[in-house]
Amino acid sequence: MPGRSASLLGILVPFLFSAYSVSSLSLVVPQLAQAFHATVGQVLIAIPVDFIGGAIGGLVLGNVADRYGRRTALLIAGALFSVFVLVASAATALWEIYLFWFFVGVGVGSQNGVAYPVVVETLSSSTGLVGGLMQGLYFIGFLLDEVTYMFVPHWRNFFLIAGAISLALTMTTTPLVSETVRRGVVRRASLLGMGRELAIATAALSLLTLGALMFSTPLLSVVPAMLQGEGISSSWLVPLSALGFVGFVLAGLASDRAGRAGTALAFSSLGLTASAALAALLQPQYVLTALAAMFFLSGYFSFIGIWASEVYPIEFRATATNLVFLVGRLVGGFSAYIAASIYPHSLRLGTAVTCIIANVLAVAGSLMYIWLYRARTQA
C-alpha cells in the first residue's frame, strides 16, 4: 500500500492538472470567439457548462467512490478531464467546445470532490492547510497554462499539448493514492437518512460553496479579458495568481487554528469590501489593488471541501461532499457569464457586482453554520 506522502502526491499532482485543464479555456477565449464567429460571452458559456458537468459527475463518481473505492473514481475522473481537453483541439464548432468542456467538468468536479475525503481519511491533522494547498493549486495550474500558452499560442496546439501533459502526469500519479474505502464495504448509513443538524450544515456549506465559486470563478476566467479592457498589462496575472495561491494556503492554515466558520466569515466579509472597492475605483493602480485583495481573500474557498468531508460519515462522505458542491457548481458556474453580461461594456463593474453578491451569500452561509454550532453546544 502506498505511504502517506506518496498518497498525498497522488492527490496533489492530479488536482494541479485538473486546474491546469479546466483553466486552459480562459486563455484562448478571444481566439475561440474569432475562430467560431462568436462573441466572448458566447464562448464563456462553456464555463457554466463545465460546472454543470462537475455537478452531475461529482454526484455520480462520488457514489462510485463510496461504493467501489476512491482510487477507481479518481482514475476515471483524471482520464476524463485530460482526454477531453486533448480532444477539444480538434473542435470544428462552438457547440463541440461546450460538449467537450462538459466532460472536462465531469472529470474535474469528480476529481476535486473525491480528493477532499481522501485527505481527511489520510491525515489526522492540518487538513485545512493541505486543503488550502490543494485548492491553491488552481492558481498554480493557471500559471502553468500561461507558461504553456507562451510557447504554444495557437488554441488547437495549446489544447493538444495541455491535454497530453495532463493525461501523462495524472494517470501516472493517481495510482499512488492509498485506498481508504474497499470494494463491497457495508454501508451502515444513508445520505437520505441524514438528520436535522446535517441537513442544516449541508444548507450552510452549500451557501458558502455557492458564494466561494461565484467569487473565485470570475477571477480566473473574466479577469484576463478585464485587464485588457482596463488597459492593464496581462503580465499582472502572474503576481495576482501567486497572491491567490498564498491566500488559499493561509486561509486553510487559519481555519486549522481559528476554526472553519470564523475564518470563512472573516475572509468573505473582507472580500465583500474589496469587491465593492473594485466597483468604485477607476484608476488602474487602484483597480489592481482591489483585485489583489480579492484574489487573496477568495482563499476561504480553499478549505470548504475539507470542511464538508469532516462533517459527514465515511459511508456517504464522497457523495455528500459533492452534494454540497452541487448548487455551487450549477449556479456559481454561471458567474463568469453573469459578470460578462451585467455590464457588457465594463467587465470591471460586472465582476465587482457578481463578487459582491457572492460574498453576501458566503457571509450568510458562515453565519448559519455558526448559529448551528452555538445551538448544538447549548443543547
C-alpha positions in Angstrom: 0.0 0.0 0.0 1.4 3.5 -0.9 2.6 5.5 2.1 1.0 8.7 3.3 3.4 11.0 1.4 3.0 9.1 -1.8 -0.7 9.1 -1.4 -0.7 12.9 -1.0 1.4 13.2 -4.1 -1.1 11.1 -5.9 -3.8 13.6 -4.9 -1.9 16.9 -5.3 -0.5 16.3 -8.8 -3.8 15.3 -10.5 -5.5 18.1 -8.6 -3.0 20.5 -10.1 -3.6 19.2 -13.6 -7.4 19.3 -13.1 -6.9 23.0 -12.6 -4.5 23.2 -15.5 -7.0 21.5 -17.7 -10.1 23.4 -16.8 -8.4 26.9 -16.7 -6.9 26.4 -20.2 -10.1 27.7 -21.8 -9.8 31.2 -20.3 -6.5 32.0 -22.1 -8.0 31.3 -25.6 -11.5 32.8 -25.3 -10.7 35.6 -27.8 -9.2 33.1 -30.3 -12.2 30.8 -30.0 -14.6 33.7 -30.5 -12.8 34.6 -33.7 -12.5 31.0 -34.9 -16.2 30.3 -34.4 -17.5 33.7 -35.3 -19.0 34.2 -31.8 -18.9 36.7 -29.0 -16.8 36.5 -25.9 -19.9 36.0 -23.9 -21.0 33.0 -26.1 -17.6 31.3 -25.6 -17.8 31.9 -21.9 -21.0 29.7 -21.8 -18.5 26.8 -21.8 -17.7 27.7 -18.2 -21.2 27.1 -16.7 -21.4 24.0 -18.9 -18.2 22.8 -17.3 -19.7 23.4 -13.8 -22.9 21.6 -14.8 -20.8 18.6 -15.8 -18.9 18.9 -12.5 -22.2 18.9 -10.5 -23.5 15.8 -12.3 -20.2 13.9 -12.5 -19.4 14.8 -8.9 -22.5 13.0 -7.6 -22.2 10.0 -9.9 -18.4 9.4 -9.3 -18.8 10.4 -5.7 -21.2 7.5 -5.3 -18.7 5.3 -7.2 -16.0 6.4 -4.7 -18.2 5.5 -1.8 -19.2 2.1 -3.2 -16.1 0.9 -5.1 -13.2 2.9 -3.8 -11.6 6.3 -4.0 -8.8 5.3 -6.4 -11.2 3.9 -9.0 -13.2 7.1 -9.1 -10.0 9.3 -9.3 -8.6 7.3 -12.2 -11.9 7.7 -14.2 -12.0 11.4 -13.3 -8.4 12.1 -14.4 -8.9 10.3 -17.7 -12.0 12.4 -18.4 -10.6 15.9 -17.9 -7.3 15.1 -19.6 -8.7 13.3 -22.7 -11.4 15.9 -23.4 -9.1 18.9 -23.3 -6.9 17.0 -25.8 -10.0 16.2 -28.0 -11.1 19.8 -27.9 -8.1 20.6 -30.1 -10.0 19.1 -33.0 -13.2 21.0 -32.4 -14.9 22.4 -35.6 -17.8 24.3 -34.0 -18.5 26.1 -30.7 -21.1 23.5 -29.6 -18.3 20.9 -29.7 -16.3 23.1 -27.3 -19.4 23.1 -25.0 -19.7 19.3 -25.3 -16.1 18.6 -24.6 -16.0 21.1 -21.7 -19.0 19.4 -20.1 -16.9 16.2 -19.9 -13.9 18.2 -18.7 -16.2 19.4 -15.9 -17.3 15.9 -15.1 -13.7 14.9 -14.6 -12.6 18.0 -12.7 -15.6 18.1 -10.4 -15.3 14.4 -9.6 -11.6 14.5 -9.0 -11.9 17.5 -6.7 -14.9 16.2 -4.8 -13.3 12.8 -4.1 -9.9 14.2 -3.3 -11.2 16.0 -0.2 -12.4 12.9 1.6 -9.1 11.1 0.8 -7.2 13.9 2.5 -9.5 13.7 5.6 -9.2 9.9 5.7 -5.4 10.0 5.2 -4.4 12.8 7.6 -5.2 13.2 11.3 -4.3 16.9 11.5 -3.5 20.1 9.4 -6.3 19.1 6.9 -7.2 22.8 6.4 -3.6 23.6 5.5 -3.5 20.7 3.0 -6.9 21.7 1.7 -5.7 25.3 1.2 -2.6 24.0 -0.6 -4.8 21.8 -2.8 -7.3 24.5 -3.8 -4.4 27.0 -4.2 -3.1 24.7 -6.9 -5.8 26.2 -9.1 -3.7 29.4 -9.3 -0.6 27.3 -10.0 -2.4 25.5 -12.7 -3.5 28.8 -14.2 0.2 29.9 -14.1 1.2 26.7 -15.9 -1.4 27.5 -18.5 0.1 30.9 -19.0 3.6 29.4 -19.4 2.3 26.8 -21.8 0.5 29.4 -23.8 3.7 31.5 -24.1 5.3 28.6 -26.0 2.1 27.3 -27.8 -0.1 30.3 -28.5 -2.5 28.8 -31.0 -5.6 27.3 -29.4 -5.6 24.0 -31.2 -2.0 23.2 -30.3 -2.5 24.6 -26.9 -5.3 22.2 -26.1 -3.4 19.3 -27.6 -0.3 19.9 -25.5 -2.2 20.7 -22.3 -4.3 17.6 -22.6 -1.4 15.3 -23.3 0.7 16.7 -20.4 -2.3 16.4 -18.1 -3.0 12.8 -19.2 0.5 11.6 -18.7 1.1 13.1 -15.3 -2.4 12.5 -13.9 -2.5 8.8 -14.9 1.0 8.0 -13.6 0.5 9.6 -10.1 -3.1 8.7 -9.3 -2.3 5.1 -8.6 -0.1 6.3 -5.7 -3.3 7.1 -3.7 -3.9 4.8 -0.8 -7.3 3.2 -1.0 -9.4 4.2 2.1 -12.6 2.5 1.1 -12.7 -1.1 0.0 -15.0 -2.5 -2.7 -18.1 -4.1 -1.1 -17.9 -2.1 2.1 -21.1 -2.4 4.2 -22.8 1.0 4.2 -24.3 1.4 7.6 -25.7 4.9 6.9 -27.5 6.5 4.1 -27.4 10.1 2.7 -31.2 10.1 2.7 -31.2 9.4 6.4 -29.2 12.5 7.5 -30.7 14.2 10.5 -31.7 17.8 11.0 -28.3 19.0 12.0 -26.6 17.5 9.0 -29.3 19.0 6.8 -28.7 22.5 8.2 -25.0 22.0 7.9 -25.5 21.0 4.2 -27.5 24.1 3.5 -24.9 26.4 5.2 -22.0 24.7 3.4 -23.9 24.9 0.1 -24.4 28.6 0.5 -20.7 29.0 1.3 -19.7 27.0 -1.7 -22.0 28.9 -4.0 -20.6 32.2 -2.7 -17.0 31.0 -3.0 -17.4 29.7 -6.5 -19.2 32.9 -7.6 -16.3 34.8 -6.1 -13.3 32.8 -7.4 -14.6 31.8 -10.9 -14.6 35.3 -12.4 -11.1 35.9 -11.0 -9.8 33.0 -13.1 -11.9 33.4 -16.2 -13.0 37.0 -16.7 -10.1 39.0 -15.2 -7.7 38.2 -18.0 -10.1 39.9 -20.5 -11.0 42.6 -17.9 -7.4 43.7 -17.6 -7.2 44.2 -21.4 -10.3 46.3 -21.2 -8.9 48.5 -18.4 -5.6 49.0 -20.3 -3.7 47.0 -17.7 -0.9 44.6 -18.8 -1.8 40.9 -18.7 1.6 40.3 -17.0 -0.1 41.3 -13.7 -1.9 37.9 -13.9 1.3 36.2 -12.6 1.6 38.1 -9.3 -2.2 38.1 -8.9 -2.2 34.3 -9.3 0.7 33.9 -6.9 -1.2 36.1 -4.3 -4.3 34.0 -4.8 -2.2 30.8 -4.0 -0.8 32.4 -0.8 -4.3 33.5 0.2 -5.6 29.9 -0.2 -2.8 28.4 1.8 -3.0 30.9 4.6 -6.8 30.6 4.8 -6.5 26.9 5.1 -3.9 27.3 7.9 -6.1 29.9 9.6 -9.1 27.6 9.5 -7.0 24.9 11.3 -6.0 27.4 14.0 -9.1 29.6 14.4 -11.9 27.4 13.1 -13.5 26.9 9.8 -16.7 29.1 10.2 -14.9 32.1 11.8 -12.2 32.1 9.1 -14.8 31.9 6.3 -16.8 34.7 7.9 -13.7 37.0 8.2 -12.5 36.3 4.6 -15.9 36.7 3.0 -16.6 39.9 4.9 -13.4 41.4 3.7 -13.9 40.0 0.3 -17.2 41.9 0.2 -15.4 45.1 1.0 -12.8 44.5 -1.7 -15.4 43.8 -4.3 -17.2 47.0 -3.5 -13.9 48.8 -3.9 -13.4 47.3 -7.3 -16.8 48.8 -8.4 -16.0 52.2 -7.0 -12.3 52.7 -8.1 -11.4 53.7 -11.6 -7.6 54.3 -11.8 -5.6 51.3 -12.9 -3.4 51.2 -9.8 -6.5 51.1 -7.6 -8.2 48.5 -9.7 -5.1 46.3 -9.3 -5.1 46.9 -5.5 -8.7 45.8 -5.3 -8.1 42.8 -7.5 -5.0 41.8 -5.4 -7.2 41.9 -2.2 -9.9 39.9 -4.0 -7.5 37.2 -5.2 -6.1 36.8 -1.7 -9.5 36.9 0.1 -11.0 34.3 -2.2 -8.9 31.9 -0.1 -11.9 30.9 2.0 -12.9 28.5 -0.8 -9.7 26.6 -0.1 -11.0 24.6 2.9 -14.7 24.1 2.2 -14.2 20.7 0.6 -12.1 19.6 3.6 -14.7 21.1 6.0 -17.6 19.2 4.3 -15.7 15.9 4.3 -15.1 16.3 8.1 -18.9 16.8 8.7 -20.2 13.6 7.0 -19.7 9.9 8.0 -17.4 7.8 5.8 -20.3 5.7 4.4 -21.5 8.6 2.2 -18.8 11.1 2.6 -17.7 11.5 -1.0 -21.3 11.7 -2.2 -22.3 14.2 0.4 -19.3 16.4 -0.2 -20.2 16.5 -3.9 -23.8 17.3 -2.9 -22.5 20.4 -1.0 -20.8 21.5 -4.2 -23.9 20.7 -6.4 -25.7 24.1 -6.1 -22.4 26.0 -6.2 -21.4 24.2 -9.4 -24.9 24.6 -11.0 -25.4 28.3 -10.2 -21.9 29.5 -9.4 -20.6 28.2 -12.7 -22.7 30.9 -14.4 -20.9 33.7 -12.5 -18.4 34.2 -15.4 -21.2 34.6 -17.9 -23.1 36.9 -15.4 -20.0 39.0 -14.8 -19.6 39.4 -18.6 -23.2 40.2 -19.2 -24.4 42.5 -16.4 -22.4 45.5 -17.8 -21.3 44.4 -21.3 -19.2 47.5 -21.7 -17.4 47.1 -18.3 -16.1 43.8 -17.2 -14.8 45.5 -14.1 -18.3 46.5 -12.9 -19.8 43.2 -13.9 -17.1 41.3 -12.0 -17.5 43.6 -9.0 -21.3 43.2 -8.8 -21.0 39.4 -9.2 -18.4 39.2 -6.4 -20.5 41.4 -4.1 -23.4 39.0 -4.4 -21.1 36.1 -4.0 -19.7 37.3 -0.7 -23.1 38.2 0.7 -24.1 34.6 0.2 -20.9 33.4 1.8 -21.4 35.6 4.8 -24.9 34.2 5.2 -23.6 30.6 5.0 -21.0 31.3 7.6 -23.4 32.9 10.0 -25.9 29.9 9.5 -23.1 27.4 10.4 -22.0 29.5 13.4 -25.7 29.5 14.6 -25.8 25.8 14.2 -22.6 25.3 16.2 -23.9 27.5 19.0 -27.3 25.8 19.1 -25.5 22.4 19.3 -23.2 23.4 22.2 -26.1 25.0 24.1 -28.4 22.0 23.7 
